[in-house]
Amino acid sequence: MQRLPGLDLLRSWAIVWVMLFHSYIVGGVGEDLSWLSNYGWMGVDLFFVLSGYLIGYQLLAPLARGEPLAWRDFYRRRAFRILPAFLAVLAVYLAFPLLREAPGLQPAWQFLSFTLNLLIDYEHNRAFSHAWSLCVEEHFYLLFPWLAFWMTRRPSMGRALALGLGVVAFGMIVRGYVWLHDMAPLREVDGPAFGLRFVEGIYYPTWARLDGLLAGVALAALRIGRPQAWARWQAHRGRLMLAGAALFALAWWLFGERLDFWPSVLGYPLLSLSLAIWVLLATSLPAHWKLPGAGWLARISYSLYLSHKLALHAVATWLVQPWQMHGMAAFTVYAIGVLAVGAALHYVVERPFLRWRERIDARRSTPLPSAAAAL
């Protein structure tokens, strides 16, 4: 399976950034790194852009060649990739309440139906709440293949642009409506309820968080439908890097007050566009630019994402707090614990099912575009 070092680098950074953000459940990583960890939620948006690009390329490339939609193969591969590790971690959350990073847990059926992000009571049930992003991904997997099939039957750049802009505009309208009608009345009278409404009404729901996935799909469509333009863009790496850095800096500044109106409405498409530029640049990163350890982190990133809150809570409960560790010692123990648990989940659960999937693919001779082979 061919892996692209640039995408591995981005995926490894995304998971590290997310874990730094979630370190708040054990008291954070200290003031020196707070400027970075406070924005770690952006790592999820980077995952969305990467997923949109890779899944989009995997589906759009054969459709553009006139091949039929291999929907059974697609959903089988997604099931082997997503479900085993997810169900294993969910079983731990259900069976061992003491291991949870927070006491309350939504009903199991919401996790199993991937409706958690639409129904969560975030005030009372925060355990395994980071599964919200998997719900968004699953909804994307469910709908996008059929949308791609419909769009490629009669390809039209105008129709594709209209659809994409419509999705972006819809998300902005939804987020703006929730902010003005549900959040604004609470801002001065009930600060906690204001934050809860942000999470439940703007940050978690699928219909408000499609910007990153759409940006990734647009990249895939550009590569497949306009290969000359794709090559020209990659040839201007310096200009693209400056544009990506400028847009990202603007998004960073805008999200300085993350719960305000304009960040909620404009921030996500702006951030997704900047991250899409970095993904485009990463696809052409030379192989000899591999960063040691980045490929390994990228391979276990899904298991790390699922398990890192459990690991942080366990390390805090049984090591850091009893031994009164602080500073770099505590940070080191947390890092080792999180990596150990994530690696165990990957090698014991995730990897065997991926190898089983590979054997099925080999028997069925399922062709995969190289950029998506490691999905």
Salt bridges, closest charged atoms under 4 A:
ASP8 OD1 - ARG3 NH2 2.92
ASP8 OD1 - ARG11 NH1 3.24
ASP45 OD2 - ARG209 NH1 3.21
GLU67 OE2 - ARG65 NE 2.98
ASP73 OD1 - ARG76 NH2 3.26
ASP73 OD1 - ARG364 NH2 3.03
ASP121 OD2 - HIS124 ND1 2.73
ASP182 OD2 - ARG197 NH2 2.77
ASP211 OD2 - ARG175 NH1 3.12
ASP260 OD1 - ARG187 NH2 2.45
GLU350 OE2 - ARG81 NH1 2.48
GLU350 OE1 - HIS346 ND1 3.03
ASP361 OD1 - ARG76 NH2 2.97
ASP361 OD2 - ARG77 NH1 2.05
